Structure formats: C-alpha cells, structure tokens
Amino acid sequence: MQAMGMGVPDVPGHPNRLAFAGVLTLVDVASDKPPAGARGHRVVLGRKAAEAALPSLLGMGVDCNPAWDGHDARAKCGILTEAEIVGHEVVVRGFLFGRDFPELRGRLESHSEGVLGMSYELADAHVADMRASVWHLDKVTFTGAAILRRDKAAYRGTSFALLGETAAAVARPGVRATSRRIAAGREFRGLESA
C-alpha cells in the first residue's frame, strides 16, 4: 500500500469543507467500458503507473455536473487532499466546497447508497500498445476527478461517500477507511485505526 496526503490542517467546523472519500479507480483491472478519450478501447491502469502518478492527484480539483452523468472539468466543486492504493483500489479523500455550493450536500444525499462513484481525469497518458484491444496505461498524470453515477463511470467498482465531521478530523495517514465501507456507500461517522 502506498499512501500520501497534503498537509491540510484540521479546522473543526470549517464552513467550506465537506469531507468525502471514494474509490477513484482500480489498478491492474480492465475498465468495464471505454473511458472518454480512449477511442473505444477499455483500459487498464497499471500499478506502477498509478503509484508513480499518485502525487499528481494531490491538490487536483473534483468536478461534477447536474445530471451526474459525466465530467465537467470547468465546474470544480472540491479538492483532493489524500490518495492511497489499497489492493486494486485507488482510494481518495478530500473536501467539497460546501459553503460555495450549498445545494451540493442535498443533491449528493438524495442518491441511494452505492449509486455514486468517481472517475479520473488524465493527461500525458502513455499506452503500451496502441494496437491492443484493451489499452494498458503505463504512464499517466492525474489532472482531476469527477463525481458521477457509477453506471456512467468507466469502472463500476468506484464509489463516493460524504464523511461525518469526526471522520474528516481523523482521516490522516495511519487512520484509514476500509475500501469495503467506502464501496458500500455508507456515511462515515467514525473511523477505526488501521
């Protein structure tokens, strides 16, 4: 497991920080469908590529669109502050701008458990063999992430959940949400030390 995070200070009750966690993508697993920009090919993000690119996730924006059906890179509503690889999952944490987008919490909470997921945004992706039916990405730079419905994501094994204030305060290295709890779509009210 490789993990990293930005040194974001804990500010209890911060009015513009709505904490979240999610599974952004899977490594060494073929996507369920082709992501945008893959010219109709399913893709596999290699573990080594994901590990090397993990630092590029930190500080990147999180976006969403009103229908939760895709990306809108110009509609940033949050920021990624932590990322780690747990098994085959790239698990991320961060904050949505709750005060700037007051309707966002209600829109997120209106979805049933397990409906929302995440999707990555990339640049400088290198495909090992462009002739392959499934493209293997061996180098990428993460440029952001989107919150969307899991049925619209290239990887249906992604997830998204809002965190309770307790979880947000302790979501630091050494204190990790299990990927199963994130995938179940449960809201976190307290995390156990790993």
Secondary structure as UniProt FT lines:
FT   STRAND          2..5
FT   TURN            12..13
FT   TURN            15..16
FT   STRAND          18..26
FT   TURN            36..37
FT   TURN            39..40
FT   STRAND          42..45
FT   HELIX           47..57
FT   TURN            58..59
FT   STRAND          61..63
FT   TURN            66..67
FT   TURN            73..74
FT   STRAND          76..86
FT   TURN            87..88
FT   STRAND          89..96
FT   TURN            98..100
FT   TURN            102..103
FT   HELIX           104..109
FT   TURN            113..114
FT   STRAND          116..127
FT   TURN            130..131
FT   STRAND          134..149
FT   HELIX           150..152
FT   TURN            156..157
FT   STRAND          159..163
FT   HELIX           165..170
FT   TURN            173..174
FT   HELIX           179..183
FT   TURN            184..185
//
